[in-house]
């Protein structure tokens, strides 16, 4: 006899009910993860993690690097504008 023939109708119904409950739980979790408020909250937490360390202290090295990069991009844009404006 195979496993499917050895199981009773009640066992099969119980398995279906358990599977249905697991699927419902998974769907609920996915809906919760995809909710716009929760997505925004995770994004804010990730942004904070980039600026603050585990102890809540500012990551000054990272801020200086980002600030330096921004100044560099601004300087390059000004240089390009000057060079294009001379023509």
BAPA-386500 format. One line per 2 residues: number of its first residue (from 1); their letters; for each residue x negated, y, z negated of N, C-alpha, C. Coordinates in pm, whole numbers, plus 32768, in hexadecimal, padded with zeros to 4 digits. Layout:
<nodes>
NUM = A = X/Y/Z/X/Y/Z/X/Y/Z; ...
</nodes>
This chain:
<nodes>
1 = XX = 7FAD/7F8A/8000/8000/8000/8000/7FA8/807D/8000; 7FD3/80E2/804A/7F89/8160/804B/7FBB/81B8/7FDA
3 = XX = 7F73/8226/7FC2/7F98/827F/7F54/8022/82BC/7F68; 8046/82DC/7FE4/80C8/831C/7FFA/813A/82BC/7FDD
5 = XX = 8129/823C/7FF7/8193/81DB/7FDC/819C/81BB/7F48; 812F/81CB/7EFF/812E/81A9/7E71/816C/8218/7E1C
7 = XX = 8177/828F/7E51/81AC/8300/7E03/8245/8302/7E0A; 827F/832B/7D9E/8311/8335/7D9A/833C/83BC/7DD1
9 = XX = 83BC/83C7/7DED/83F2/8446/7E1E/83DF/84B5/7DB8; 83EB/8494/7D38/83D9/84F8/7CCE/8348/852B/7CCC
11 = XX = 82E8/84D1/7CE2/825C/84F9/7CE4/8240/8556/7D5B; 8278/8534/7DCC/8265/8587/7E43/82A4/8610/7E2D
13 = XX = 831B/8613/7DF4/835D/8693/7DD7/830C/86E6/7D74; 82D2/86A3/7D11/827E/86EA/7CAF/8202/8723/7CF2
15 = XX = 81C5/86D7/7D4D/8150/8708/7D97/8175/8780/7DED; 81E7/8779/7E2E/8215/87E9/7E82/822D/8865/7E2C
17 = XX = 826C/8852/7DB9/8287/88C2/7D5E/8204/8900/7D2C; 81A3/88AD/7D0B/8122/88DF/7CDB/80DA/892B/7D4B
19 = XX = 80DF/88F5/7DC4/80A1/893A/7E36/80E6/89BF/7E51; 8169/89C0/7E4A/81B6/8A3B/7E5E/818E/8AA3/7DF6
21 = XX = 817F/8A7A/7D79/8159/8AD7/7D0E/80CD/8B0E/7D25; 806F/8AB8/7D4F/7FE6/8AE6/7D6C/7FE7/8B4A/7DDF
23 = XX = 8033/8B2E/7E47/803B/8B89/7EB9/8079/8C0F/7E91; 80E0/8C0A/7E40/811F/8C86/7E12/80BD/8CD9/7DC0
25 = XX = 8071/8C97/7D6C/800D/8CDD/7D1C/7FA2/8D1B/7D75; 7F76/8CD3/7DDB/7F11/8D07/7E37/7F47/8D7E/7E84
27 = XX = 7FC1/8D76/7EB3/7FFE/8DE5/7EFC/800A/8E5F/7EA1; 8034/8E4A/7E24/803F/8EB9/7DC5/7FB7/8EFB/7DAF
29 = XX = 7F50/8EA9/7DA4/7EC9/8EDF/7D8F/7E9B/8F2F/7E09; 7EB7/8EFD/7E80/7E91/8F45/7EFA/7EDC/8FC9/7F07
31 = XX = 7F5C/8FC9/7EE5/7FAB/9044/7EE9/7F71/90A9/7E87; 7F4C/907A/7E10/7F12/90D2/7DAB/7E8D/910C/7DDB
33 = XX = 7E39/90B9/7E16/7DB7/90E9/7E49/7DC8/914E/7EB9; 7E2D/913C/7F0D/7E3E/9192/7F82/7E8F/9210/7F64
35 = XX = 7EC5/921C/7EEB/7F14/9292/7EC8/7EBB/930E/7ED0; 7EEA/9378/7F12/7E97/93EF/7F26/7E5D/942A/7EA5
37 = XX = 7EA9/942A/7E39/7E73/945E/7DBA/7DFC/940C/7D8B; 7E07/9389/7D97/7D9A/9332/7D6A/7D20/933F/7DC5
39 = XX = 7D37/934D/7E46/7CC7/9360/7EA3/7C7F/93E3/7E83; 7CCC/944E/7E6D/7C91/94D0/7E4B/7C44/94C7/7DC7
41 = XX = 7C7D/9481/7D66/7C3B/9473/7CE4/7BB5/942B/7CF3; 7BB1/93C1/7D44/7B33/937A/7D5A/7ACD/93D3/7DA1
43 = XX = 7AFB/9424/7DFF/7AA0/947E/7E46/7A65/94E6/7DE7; 7AB8/951B/7D8E/7A87/957D/7D2C/7A21/953C/7CD0
45 = XX = 7A3D/94C2/7CA4/79DF/947C/7C4D/795A/9462/7C94; 7960/943F/7D14/78E4/942B/7D5F/7897/94AC/7D6F
47 = XX = 78DD/9519/7D87/789A/959B/7D95/7859/95C3/7D11; 78A0/95AE/7CA2/7867/95CE/7C1F/77EC/9579/7C04
49 = XX = 77F0/94FB/7C2C/777E/94A2/7C16/7703/94D1/7C64; 7719/9517/7CD3/76A9/954C/7D20/766B/95C4/7CDB
51 = XX = 76BA/960F/7C8E/768A/968A/7C50/765E/9674/7BBE; 76A0/9617/7B78/7681/95FD/7AEB/764E/956F/7AD9
53 = XX = 75F0/955D/7A7C/75BF/94D7/7A5F/761A/9493/79F8; 75F0/941D/79C9/7642/93CE/796E/765B/9416/78E9
55 = XX = 75FF/946D/78C1/760B/94B5/7841/7656/9538/7850; 7681/955B/78C8/76C9/95D7/78DE/766E/964D/78FC
57 = XX = 75ED/9632/790F/758C/969B/792E/7589/96B3/79C4; 7573/9732/79EA/7569/9752/7A78/74F0/970D/7AB6
59 = XX = 7502/96DE/7B2E/7493/96A4/7B7A/7452/9716/7BC6; 73F9/975D/7B83/73C0/97D6/7BBE/736D/97B8/7C3A
61 = XX = 7326/9749/7C3C/72D5/9728/7CB2/732E/9719/7D2D; 739C/96D7/7D1C/73F7/96C3/7D8D/7435/9747/7DB8
63 = XX = 745A/979C/7D57/7494/981E/7D78/742F/9876/7DC1; 73B3/9873/7D95/734B/98C2/7DD7/7335/988F/7E65
65 = XX = 7336/980D/7E77/7324/97D3/7EFD/7396/97FC/7F5A; 7410/97F4/7F29/7484/981A/7F7B/7480/98AF/7F98
67 = XX = 745F/9900/7F34/7455/9990/7F49/73E8/99B2/7FAD; 7376/9970/7FA2/7309/9986/8001/7331/9960/808F
69 = XX = 7377/98F1/809B/73A5/98C7/8120/7407/992D/8159; 7460/9961/8105/74C1/99C4/8135/7479/9A43/8162
71 = XX = 7417/9A6F/8115/73CA/9AE6/813C/7380/9ACC/81BE; 7348/9A55/81CD/7301/9A32/8248/735D/9A34/82C1
73 = XX = 73D2/99FB/82B4/7432/99FB/8324/745B/9A8A/8346; 7474/9ADB/82E0/7499/9B66/82F6/7428/9BB0/833D
75 = XX = 73AD/9B99/8316/7339/9BDB/8356/732E/9BB2/83E8; 7341/9B33/8404/7339/9B04/848F/73A8/9B43/84E3
77 = XX = 7420/9B4B/84AB/748E/9B8A/84F4/7471/9C1D/8510; 7439/9C64/84AF/7414/9CF1/84C6/73A9/9CFD/8531
79 = XX = 7347/9CA5/852F/72DD/9CA6/8593/7315/9C8C/861E; 736D/9C2C/862A/73AB/9C0F/86AC/73FD/9C86/86DB
81 = XX = 7443/9CC4/8681/7494/9D39/86A6/743C/9DAB/86D8; 73CB/9DC1/8697/736E/9E2A/86C4/7334/9E0A/874C
83 = XX = 730D/9D8C/8760/72D1/9D66/87DF/7335/9D6F/8851; 73AF/9D46/883A/7417/9D4D/88A1/7440/9DDE/88B9
85 = XX = 7440/9E2F/8853/7467/9EBB/885F/7404/9F0E/88AC; 7388/9EE2/88BB/7320/9F2F/8905/7332/9F22/899C
87 = X = 7379/9EC3/89CA/7388/9EAF/8A5A/73E6/9F0E/8A99
</nodes>
